[in-house]
Every structure is written in C-alpha cells, then in structure tokens.
Amino acid sequence: MEYALVGRPDEGETLRLDYRAFAYAGKFVVGGPGKSVIRTPGGGPAAPDWEPDEPLPDTVDSEAFDEDVIAAVSFSPDRTDPDCCRLRYVTVHAARRGEGIGPRLIDETVADLAADGFDRVKIAVNNPFAYEACHKCGFGYTGERTGLAELELARPTARPARVDPERYRDGMAAFRETDGELSRAERRFVAERLDRGPPSVDGATESGAER
C-alpha cells in the first residue's frame, strides 16, 4: 500500500469510487475539496476477491472506477479559520475495513496539511468507531457538535492533542443518546470504551500528549 496526495483544495482533482464499496463515494467526484488516498502499488485492485452485493446498472462503466484506491479522504480549509483545515469525508473499501488503513491515511494527510502551513485540523464524526479511530490519530473531542448531530474532534498538525479522559468519555457516551439507532456491536463497543478510557497514540496515552 502507498499514500498519495491526489490534489489540494481547488485544484479540481476528483476520484471515481465504486459506491458499492465506499461510503460517501459521490462526494469524491466534486473537484473543490483536496483529496488523498491509500492505494495499491502498481494500480492493482484494492480487493481482488471482493464480490459486490449488487450488480452495476448497464449505464455505469466499472472500468471508470479508480479500482486501486483502498481508502480516501477529502479536505478543505475551515470557512471561518484559514489556519484550520477540515477533513470532510473519510472512506475505506468495504473489504479492507478493520486493517488500520483509515488511521494511517489520516496520519499521512495531517502531515501534508502541516507542510502546507495549517496549524490545526478538525473532523466531525457520527459513530463510535470513527470517534475511537480519530482519537488514535491524535484528535480529541472538543465538546462541540455540528448542525448534523456529529461530534467535533480537533488536533494541532504538529502533535497529538491533549485528551481529557472525562471529555473523551462524555463524547463516547453521547452516542447513547441515539441508543435505538446503535447496533449491538456499537453498544458493546461504547460500553467497553467508557470503561477503558482514551486509547493510545503512537504507543503513548493521549492524556500525556501535548496540546
């Protein structure tokens, strides 16, 4: 696997992702946001043995898809803070989830954003798995929510955020407010993380990292 910066914001670069394998696939055909990916070396398919649940319509050409993309993220500057960049959408191929590819992609993208002069990065998440993954990447819950009922996390580009264990638990517990919409696995995941507290970042607890 290899990381690649596809394009910076407003460079017009797009990705054509198979909507059967990637959440938010339609968001990556928009040219305004920047995009970066984890892809296979040599251009081979991300999951050669993957079988989709449904066939493509006759009007869709499967050869038009960027089949070497394993994971992708889109990003753009915060509308109210030019020193901050927001990760808009993060998606991993359905057959490659659970391999730690999403966190690696976020780490690499944050490094590029730091090189481009951004001081901070924010992301909004709507499920406990994404919330946990972002904490592993050095983000911390800000205590804020977006208008879409998502939890906002942030970190400096230069170092992991300092994470307050109680604020971490507050954010994780917030997913229980929609308990009826959580799957059994998500409810169990939330309970385990509330008991354990924040995860480690690069081998160190986030509560010991610098702000």
Disulfide bonds with the S-S distance in Angstrom:
none
